[in-house]
Amino acid sequence: MKTKTLPLGEMSIADIYNGDKATYEVPIYQRNYAWEKDEISALIQDVYDAFAAKKPTYFIGTLVSFHKGDQVYEVIDGQQRLTTINLVLGALGISLQNRLTYRARKKSNSTIISIHDDTYRVDEKDIGIVRGYKFAKDAIGEIVPESCLDKFKMYFQDGVHLIHYQVPKDIDLNHYFEIMNSRGEQLEKHEIIKARLIERLSDDADKAKFNRLWENCSEMNAYIQQKYASDRDSAVQIFGENLCDFGSILDFDSLPAVADSTNKLKISDLIGCSRGERLKDEDEKIDTFQPIIDFSNFLLIVLKLTRMDKAGFDPTSFNLDDKELLREFDKVQAEDLLSEAFVKNFGFNLLMAKYLLDNYIVHHSNEDDTVENNPWKLQRWGRWEKENKKKEYLKNLDGESDAQHKIVQLLSMFEVSFTARQRKNYLFYCLLYLFNDSDWDIGNYCSFLSSLADKYFKDVYLVAENLNEINTPRPGSFDNAVLKHNALDITAYNDTLDFADIYGNGAEKSKGIPLFMFNYLDYKLWKKYADELRGEKTKEGSRDRREFFVSLGCGDFGLKVFEQFYFSRTRRSLEHYYARNLINKDGSDLTEAQINCLGNYAMIGSEANSSGSDWSPKAKLDHYLDASGKIKQVSVASIKFMIMMQMCKDNQGIRDAGQEWTFEDIQVHQANMLNMLFGEQEEI
């Protein structure tokens, strides 16, 4: 039988949308565009990671089409990805030669066209496409540094590829769809890992115990104690009478058995259980939150924790990206370590890590971010004394203590700095610390987190060799700095600490300042308030309050900003207080280099940034401090920015119009902020 050449072709994004003439038509039987923020952000993050790693090519999947003639390709499979690519290109401002159309969907067609011809105003919009375009713009602003945006645009077009499979003309399309649909849902990676691990257990009772443990831990938006609550005896045995401790169980064999372990597990049981088939009445009782990590990435953290004390293990080569989940477990198997003892140890560590994650790491509540309410919670679930009765509910880890508030700020600072789930090195270090500290003392934990933040600042971000050409830490730089001989070392050793050499001072354009630096600085500013004024009834005009604001380099703008401050997840947009678009206008003598430095930068919510990117410093002052509610108050976003605006406000009336924010102000502000970071006076 003669072998037919497969109709496959490798195509770049540029080939698809700006190559040979083509129209890609989404047929009526395809569902509407449905990608959400997480999916779009993940795609852009993955492409940016490949770009930063200088990978020549990054593949993002397949496109299956049927050539109808006249260069019209009916999209059979891959329309969600193809539409997302189109929206990303629009968000990047890249014009397209080839069209994406939707058969018999007028709203979809007019919306996608309006995105690319600058009208973006149509009477009837496809809401899914509109949302996708906004998510793409937001994600680009959050993930791609402005300094490398042009190079990223080129990489997205030329370096990102997919495989285009053209269905042969003589194929029966109905038969093709039948084959595609008969595949059913494929096992997810973590389900494959679960099946592999359970195979290594020889006893059915252990298999049932491991299965229950795995399923309870996989519910990442619920407290582990509550997941065991359906079996009261087991919950008490593991978490104590008050359901808030994890100390009496020392290993997998000590875990309580499952009541009925006679039925052997089948793959179908694993799939059904993993995909959240739970009784409604159980779910309704569960306290839920927004998880900071998904189950696959969490499994990688637990695997790394499990391997840390094994001879020959190199933690710097371990990849926390869930795309590498199977490969990292393959390494364990290849090294002949996947024994029954290993599986039991991993299972116990999984349960303990989930308990620590739920009870000692911050979660984001299911509420929206607002000025009045910090959505980050550090709470334990258990049975507590209330109104002379034992009741089950959540309570703060350490009440309203200083340590409680500082831990919440530190953990949320790390979290908003490293939102990508494959970059949560900080979470691994926190869990490794808690694994090795059986007392879980709150004061010691707070000191550890503070030292870890200082370690990041000095030994990662102020060491030029750790940073790439846009000042983003290179792979392995965190582990190389924080882990010594497979143990935590959070002492900061770098004593050179020359900020300007790496990040600039206005003499030349900065190569980029990472998000962590702004978050760390805002934490230091909040901490100064917490240590000096929080809890005190310090009146305006008092000596302590005057000295506090003098040290910040500005007039008194009140303490409410500090009282309400938290690390909002929206604060991912880099703001030039003196906007780039104002250079060479209205008599300005500021240069590109002078405005691209720490003294003119602040992090701000993307909504506010998109509203005022072209405003003058004075106009921003008027708009961002507008109490009407049209723009969410910037106090949630950045203490540093509030200081900059107050400096501008201080200059009103004593300077000519348009001179409220000058390069001298930028220099003075940068010097004051470095003083906050280093604790000593820096030269201007």
Secondary structure, 3 states (H helix, E strand, C coil): CCCCCCCEEEEEHHHHHHCCCCEEEECCCCCCCCCCHHHHHHHHHHHHHHHHCCCCCEEEEEEEEEEEECCEEEEEECHHHHHHHHHHHHHCCCCCCCEEEECCCHHHHHHHHHHHCCCCCCCCCCHHHHHHHHHHHHHHHHHCCHHHHHHHHHHHHHCEEEEEEECCCCCCHHHHHHHHHHCCCCCCHHHHHHHHHHHCCCCHHHHHHHHHHHHHHHCCCECHHHHCCCCHHHHHHHHCCCCCCCCCCCCHHHCCCCCCCCCCCCHHHHHHHHCCCCCHHHHCCCCECECCCCHHHHHHHHHHHHHCCCCCCCHHHCCCCHHHHHHHHHHHHHCCCCCHHHHHHHHHHHHHHHHHHHHHCCEECCCCCCCCCCCEECEEEEEEEECCEEEEEEEECCCCCHHHHHHHHHHHHHHHHCCCHHHCHHHHHHHHHHHHCCCCCHHHHHHHHHHHHHHHHHHHCCCHHHECCCCCECCCHHHHHHEECCEECCCCCCCCCCHHHHHCCCCCCCCCCCHHHHHHHHHHHHHHHHHHCCCCCCCCCCHHHHHHHHHHCCCCCCCHHHHHCCCCCCCCEEEECCCHHHCCCCCCCCCHHHHCCHHHEEEECHHHHHHHCCCCHHHHHHHHCCCCCCCCCHHHCCHHHHHHHHHHHHHECCECCCCCCCHHHHHHHHHHHHHHHHCCCCCC
